[in-house]
Amino acid sequence: MSVFDAVKMAFLIYGLAIVISLLVAGLIKAMSLAISRRRQPSTEMAAAPPIALADTFQAAPEVIAAITAAVHATLGAKVQIQRVRRSRVQPHWVAEGRMEIMLSHRLAKK
């Protein structure tokens, strides 16, 4: 096999690899477009008025029972849950967790 034939074979192999890569990239793009179109909400759902959760929230008896059991298991005392409501304030641990994630992405000083 001459050098010319080896170069010719290398170009053929690299060209075939490029064509296959482009076909796979096109297939992935088509799949992602099909999935994103499927996930778009319909206009009927988008036009619906928002529901005020704080006003309509009512805990199910199973939820109250689970909270009571968790408090009893933690404190070891008999408890009675009197009221369950949604918090309007974001818990501090959420903000702390977000801050920890953001700080982990900082570049180290040299």
C-alpha positions in Angstrom: 0.0 0.0 0.0 1.5 3.3 -1.0 1.4 6.6 0.9 -1.2 8.0 -1.5 -3.5 5.0 -0.9 -3.1 5.4 2.9 -4.0 9.1 2.8 -6.9 8.3 0.6 -8.2 5.7 3.0 -7.7 8.1 6.0 -9.8 10.8 4.2 -12.5 8.2 3.5 -12.7 7.0 7.1 -12.7 10.6 8.5 -15.3 11.7 6.0 -17.5 8.8 6.9 -17.1 9.6 10.6 -18.1 13.2 9.9 -21.2 12.2 7.9 -22.3 9.8 10.7 -21.8 12.5 13.3 -23.9 15.0 11.4 -26.7 12.5 11.0 -26.7 11.7 14.7 -26.7 15.4 15.5 -29.6 15.9 13.2 -31.5 13.0 14.8 -30.9 14.4 18.3 -32.1 17.9 17.2 -35.3 16.4 15.7 -36.0 14.4 18.9 -35.4 17.5 21.1 -37.8 19.6 19.0 -40.5 16.9 19.1 -40.2 16.7 22.9 -40.3 20.4 23.4 -43.4 20.7 21.2 -45.1 18.0 23.3 -44.3 19.8 26.6 -45.8 23.2 25.6 -49.0 24.0 27.5 -52.1 24.4 25.5 -53.7 27.9 25.2 -56.7 26.8 27.4 -54.4 26.0 30.3 -52.4 29.2 29.9 -55.6 31.3 29.9 -56.9 29.8 33.1 -56.8 32.3 36.0 -54.3 31.5 38.8 -55.6 29.9 41.9 -54.7 31.5 45.2 -53.3 28.5 47.1 -53.0 30.2 50.4 -56.8 30.9 50.5 -57.9 27.4 49.3 -55.4 25.2 51.0 -56.8 22.6 53.4 -54.6 19.8 54.7 -56.0 16.3 54.2 -56.5 14.2 57.4 -53.7 11.9 56.2 -51.2 14.8 56.0 -52.2 15.9 59.5 -51.8 12.4 60.8 -48.3 12.1 59.2 -47.2 15.4 60.7 -48.5 14.4 64.1 -46.7 11.0 63.9 -43.4 12.7 62.8 -43.6 15.2 65.7 -44.4 12.5 68.2 -41.5 10.4 66.9 -39.1 13.3 67.2 -40.2 14.8 70.5 -41.5 11.6 72.1 -44.4 13.5 73.6 -48.1 13.4 72.8 -49.0 16.3 70.5 -52.1 17.6 68.8 -51.8 19.5 65.5 -54.2 22.5 65.7 -53.5 24.2 62.4 -51.7 23.5 59.1 -51.0 26.4 56.7 -48.7 27.2 53.9 -45.8 29.4 54.7 -45.6 32.7 52.9 -41.9 33.1 53.7 -39.2 31.2 52.0 -37.3 28.9 54.5 -33.8 30.0 55.4 -32.4 26.6 54.4 -33.5 27.1 50.8 -31.6 30.3 50.5 -28.6 28.8 52.2 -28.6 25.8 49.9 -28.8 28.0 46.8 -25.9 30.2 48.2 -23.8 27.1 48.8 -24.4 25.9 45.2 -23.6 29.3 43.7 -20.4 29.6 45.8 -19.2 26.2 44.7 -19.1 27.5 41.1 -16.7 30.4 41.9 -13.3 30.3 40.5 -10.5 29.9 43.1 -8.2 32.9 43.6 -4.7 32.3 42.3 
